[in-house]
Amino acid sequence: MWAASPAFRRQLVLLRSLLPSPDPSSVAGFPPSCPSCSSFLRVRANHAMAASAGTVYEADAEAVVRRITPPLDRARHKGQAGKVAVIGGCREYTGAPYFAAISALKVGADLSHVFCTKDAATVIKSYSPELIVHPILEESYSVRDDERASVSSKILTEVAKWMERFDCIVVGPGLGRDLFLLDCVSNIMRHARQANIPTVVDGDGLFLVTNSLSLVEGNPLAILTPNVYEYKRLVQKVLNCDVDEETASEQLITLCQKIGDVTIMQKGKSDVISDGKTVTQVSTFGSPRRCGGQGDILSGSVAVFASWAQHFVLTNEQPTEKRVNPMTLGCIAGSLLLRKAASYAFEKNKRSTVTSDIIEFLGKSLEDICPAEH
């Protein structure tokens, strides 16, 4: 029975390890006055009994956020809270990479970079002086055929100078679908993989990956964040079938397994997350306003939380076989934070809510869950 598999048991044990240390007066490590904690135990137990049927269990997302968010420490220096890079931005799309990169800063990363085309760079720089913008990517129209190999090599060399500094990269926001540009970004993704850099793939990055699955196959540090249409294309490409709502969780697990080791966050009314072993969801209500750009906020937020989660897991001295998947934790935390911020923004702005309004509430949302002085 899958529910009794070693992989599933490890996930349950590791999720327990993310929760606060037991108090003698509490039940199973939770204070009696904490209804959300007891409900988490209930949902988890139900999942254990019915996991073979593909049950999806609700994550105790607030507990995850509290556990993996590093405390603010006066002894820390610039960069220790995270360095994130967004690979995207072309002459047509400049908002998406900005939203992803600035969201990473608002969540708590110390430094946020954008690698984009020259045409996009000045525009993105004008949005905020907080971002470090690198105008090094090129599109087909600006490169002669006989120069493509040398230009592609030059771009990779330039990005590689920075890669080892990053804790996570986000590939896809505002990338566009220019074939030469996509080829250059493919090389960057391969280099990031060799350097063991966690990689969040969103937007046009998912278009690239769907048509070049080898870029993420067997990469446990890859996170794919498809919306309903991107997920449909991914399922059709990998599983050669349509999305089946009746067996959605089993299909998601199979998709992760077929690609190999990746974590997928299927965005929707509830964000459903799987690494091919377990299926978790975050269903906290956010906002009925579906303005464009929220996926970019999510990708930047997930990048920061995934890097924090990886550091948390690696520094907690657990045996390798007992470590929880930090990419899954990053997805859980990022999903919750976006939903809370969207809720605050909608409460204030109603129908006029736009992406920038949501970004402004990321800090308050994190503070509500995890006060800075903790």
N, C-alpha and C positions, 0 to 999 in steps of 0.2 A: 504494500500500500504506500502511495507516494507520501502521505502524511507522516509516515514513520521513517522516511528516508533520512540518511545522515545529513544531507544538505538542508532539509527542512528543519531538522532538530537543531542544527547549528544556527540557523537564522533565528529561531525562537530564543535560544540561549543568548545570542548576541544582542538581540533587541532588548532583552532583560538587562544586559550589561550597560546599555545606554541610559537606563533609568537611574534615579537617585539611589544612594545606598540605603538599605533597609533601616527603618526605625523600629526599635523593639516594640513600640506600641501600635505599629501598623500591621496591616495584613498583606503579605507577599511583597513587602517593600514599599507600600503606598500608605500614606496617612488616611485614616478612615474618613476624613473630611474632604477627600479628593474624588468626587464622582467621576471625573473624566478618566482618572487612573483606573478605577474599578471597571469602568466600561471597556477600557482598553484590554484588561485581562479577559473580560467576557468575550469580546470579539475575537481575541487571539485564541481562546479555547475553542470557540465555534469553528474557527479556521482549522485548528488541529484535527477536529473530528470530521470535517467535511472537505479537506483539502484535495482529496482524490477526485472530487467532483469539480475542481477548479474554482473553489471559493476565493473571493477577493476579500482581504481583511483591511479594515480602516487603520491607518497608521496613527499612533499618538504623536502627531507631527510637532506639537509644542514641546513635548519631552525631547524629541530629536533636536530641535532647534536649540534648546537650552544646553543640551549635552555637548554639541559640536561647536557652538559659537565660542571662540576664545575670549577670555577676559581681557579687558583693557588694562595694560600693565605699563607703568611708567618706565620700566626697564627696557621695554621693547623699542626697536628702532624702525625707521621707514622700510616698508616692504615685508615685514614679518607677518602682517595680517593678510597678506595676499597680493599677488601681482598677476593681473589677468590681461589677456590680449584678445581682441576681436579681429578676425580676418574677414573683411567684407567692406563694402562701400564702393560704388562706382558712380559714373556721372548721372545715372538715373535715380539711384537710391542712396541717399545720405542720412535719412532719419533713422533707419533700422540699426546701423552700427553705433550711432550715437546713443540710442536708447539702451542698447545692450551694455555699452561701455560705461555710461553714466550710472546705470543701475548697479553695476558691480561696485562702483565707488560708494553709492548711497547705502548699499548693504553693509559695507565695511572693508572692502579691499583698499589697500594703501595706494596702489598704482594701477592705472587702466590705460592700455594702449589700443590704438586702432591702426591696422595695416590696410590701406585702401589704395585706390588709383589716384593719380595726380589730380584728375578732375574733381574728385570728391574731397580731397584733403582740405583745401581752403574752406570749403563750405562747412565741413565737420569741425574744423578748428574754430570757426566763427560761432558755433553753438555753445562752446564752453572752453575756457582756458584750463580746465582741470584735466583734460585728456591729452595724452601724448600721441600725436598723429604722425604716422609714417607714410608718406606718399610714394610708395615704391611699386605697387601692383600696376599692371598694364593690361589694356584690352586690345583686341585684334586690330582695330582701326588705327592704332598708334604704332604698330610694329610691322616692319616689312617681313615678308616671308623668309628671306634669307637671314634675318636677324633673330628669329624666334628662339632658336636653341640657345644662343648666347644671352639673350634677354632673360629667358626662363632661368638659366643657371645663375645669372646675376641676382635675380629676385630671391631665389632660394638662399644664396650666400648671404644676402643682406638680412633676411629673416632669421637665418640660423645663428647669426651673431647675438640675437636677442633670446632665442628660444629657451636656453637653459635657465634663464632668469624667471620664467613664467611658472606659476603654479597650476594654471589651467588656461586653455585657449577656447574661444568660441568661433566656430566656423560657419559662415553662411548669411548672417544678417546683411541685407543689401548687397549681396555678392553679384547678383545678376547671372545670366546664363551664357555669357560670351565664352566660346570654346577655348580660346587661348588662356583667358583668365582662369577658367576652371581647371585647365591642365596645370597651371602654375600652383594653384591652391592644392591640387592633388599631391604635388611634390612636397608642399609644406606639411600636409597631413601625414605623409609618410615619415618625414623628418621628426615631427612631434611624437609619432609612435615610437620611433627608435630611441627618442630621448625620454620615453615614459612620461609624457605630459598628458594629463587628462584632457579630453577633447569633447566639448559639447557641440553637437551638430544640429543646426536649425535652418529654417528658411531654404534658400537656394543651395545650402550645403547638403540638405536632404535630397534635393534633385541630383546633385553630384554623386552622393553615396548610393542612391537607388540604382544609378546606372554604372556604378563602379564599386560593387560591394566589397571588393578586396581591400578597400581603404580602411574598413572597420572590422572585417572578419577576424574573429579570434582576439579582439582587443578589449580586455576587461576595463580599460580606462576610457572607453568611448560611450557617450550618452547621446541617444537620438531622441529628439523631442518633436515628433510629427503631430500636426493637427489632423482633422478627420480626412481631408483629401490627401495629404502626404502619407498618412497611414494606409489608406486604401491602395495607393500606388506601390507602397513598400510590400504590402501583403501580396498583391498581384504579382510583383516581380519575384519575390522570394518563395512564396508558397504556391504560386500559380493557381490562385483561387480568389474569390471575393471575400470581403469581411463577413464573418458569420457572427451576428449579435448573440445567438443562442449559446455559442461556445466561445465567447469573446476572450475569457481569461485563458482557456486552454490554447486558443489560437495565438494569443500574445506570448505565452511561454514557448510555444513551438517556433514562433518567429524569432525570438531571441536565441533559441538553441540552434536554429538553422543558420543564422548569421554567425553565431558563435561568440559567447561571452559578453556581448554588449548589453547595456542597460537601455531600455526603451521606456520613455514616458509618453503614453498616449494621452494627448490633451483633449479635454472635453468637459462636460458637465461635472464629472469627477475626473481628476487626473489619475490614470491607472499606470502603475510602474512595475516593471518586471526585469529581472536579470536572468531569466530562464530557469530560475529555481523557485521563487516565490512571486506572488502577485499582491501588491499593496495599492491602496488608493487613498487619495486626499480629496474629501468631498465637502470641505468647509465652503459655505457659500461666499462668493465674491461679489460680483456685480452683474446685473442684467445688461449693462452697457458693453457692447462688443466692439469697441473702437480698435482700429488697427494699431499694432505696436506692442500689444500686451505679451505676445510671444517673445519679443525682443527683451522686454523686462525680465521675463522668466529665464531666458538663456543666460543673461548676465548674472542673475541671482543664483541660478543653479551652479554656475562656474565657481562662484565664491564659496558657496556652501560645500560643494564637492571637494574643493581644495582643503577647506577646514576639516571636513569629515575624514579625508585621507590622512591628514596630520594627526587627528584625534585617534584614529584606529592604529596607526603605525607607532604611536607613542604610548599606547596603553598596554603594552607587553602581554598581549594575548597570543597564543599559538596561531600560526598561519591558518590552520584548518578551522579555527574558531572565530576568525575575524569576519565581522559583518561587512557587506559590500558598501564602501564609502560612496560609490556613485549613486546607489539607491538612496542613501541618507541625504545626499545633496539634492536629489530630485524631490524628496519629501519636504525638505526644509524650504526649497525655492518655491514650490507649489503653494505651500501655506502662506508664505510671506506675500506673494503676489495677490492671493485671494483676499487677505486682510487689507492690504493697501488699496485694492480695487473697491472694497466695501467702504472704506473711509472716504475715498475720492467720490464715490457715487452718492454717499450720504450728504456730501457738501455740494456737489455740482449737478447731480441728477443727470438729465439728458445731455447736458453740455460737457460731461466728463470726457477728457481726452487722455492720451498716454502720459503726457507731462504731469497731469494732475495726480495720476497714480504713483508716478515716481516720487513725487514729493511726500508721499505717505509711507514710503518704504522704511524710513528711519523710525517713525512713530510705531509702525507695526512691529518692528524688531524690538523696540524698547518695551512695548507692552508685554512681550513674551519673555524677553531676556534683558532686564535692566542693565545699563552700562556698568553700574557699580558691582555687578555680581562677580 
